Amino acid sequence: MEQQESGPIRATETILRLEGLRVWFPIGRSWFRDEAHVGAVDGVTLDLNKGETVALVGESGCGKTTLGRAILLLIQPTAGRIVYEGRDVTHLREKDLGWLRRKAQMVQQDPYSSLNPAFTIFRSLEEPLAIHGIADSTSRVELVHKALEEVRLTPPEQFARKFPHMLSGGQRQRVAVARAMILNPELIVADEPVSMLDASVRISILNLLRDIQRKHGIAFVYITHDLATAKYFSERIAIMYAGKVAEVAPVESLMKEPLHPYTRALMDALPDPDPSNRFRERSAVPGEPPSLVEPPPGCRFHPRCPIAKAGWCDVEEPELRELRPNHFVACHLAA
């Protein structure tokens, strides 16, 4: 994909690789069944290059947030591997996670609950430095002010004294970005960082993240349900459905020629700015997402798929295969 001048840095060095990753949550026994599990993430294989953004896109409950938290080992994977900079970190013990916590950070969805209301902004930003033993108290003041300037909260001395309730939603999210940035990470998992913000603020936060990425060469896992912002901010998009990756491709390739029926349905639901298309009929995906406790056999999308073939799609699970250069799809009928 041709890189736009204002887009993120391109690189070929793999910083993160997920291999058959699973995250299952036990839900206990009942009178009617043995112990069951929710397969929130079920066999995801994906890689991320240094300085690149990969967007995880899908409906609520598809497993994208669970996958993002598992990448940071905030949730322990059930099976599979997480390889960070060539090192298998899947089963690192808590006491050995310090170096990974400095290299990989998270920006959460809700700017109203991600900051401690009892902490000043200065204390919220200073805390990661203190936990990791970075600099002395005098130098930390300078580092906090520099972080606030980088997210365009100026003058930093004024914002540092404030509490979260004194800031707007957009300002709080900038503080959350500064907190993630203050340890100079190489990877940031951004979990729907603009979904709770006003539409007028969203583009400024995405532009801020892009500028930070270009300046520092940070890789992003961008979690969203919005294909429009995924197209704007990412280089590659991975479509998730019912705990699995249905399709992954460079942005231009996926937007121009989606190969999976579910991706096409998501594309069809995007708002169309052309007024001449206002009467165009839009096809909604029938039915509801499947249960992750008892997912359907075969392709998990087949009960809702308009092109599914009985005896094949409902029996055999499709593998993720490359049908175009760097364009992978898990569908028996895609060609």
Secondary structure, 3 states (H helix, E strand, C coil): CCCCCCCCCCCCCEEEEEEEEEEEEEEEEECCEEEEEEEEEEEEEEEEECCCEEEEECCCCCCHHHHHHHHCCCCCCCEEEEEECCEECCCCCHHHCHHHHHHEEEECCCCCCCCCCCCCHHHHHHHHHHHCCCCCHHHHHHHHHHHHHHCCCCCHHHHHCCCHHHCCHHHHHHHHHHHHHCCCCCEEEEECCCCCCCHHHHHHHHHHHHHHHHHHCCEEEEEECCHHHHHHHCCEEEEEECCEEEEEEEHHHHHHCCCCHHHHHHHHCCCCCCHHHCCCCCCCCCCCCCCCCCCCCCCCCHHHCCCCCCCCCCCCCCCCEEEECCEEECCCCCC
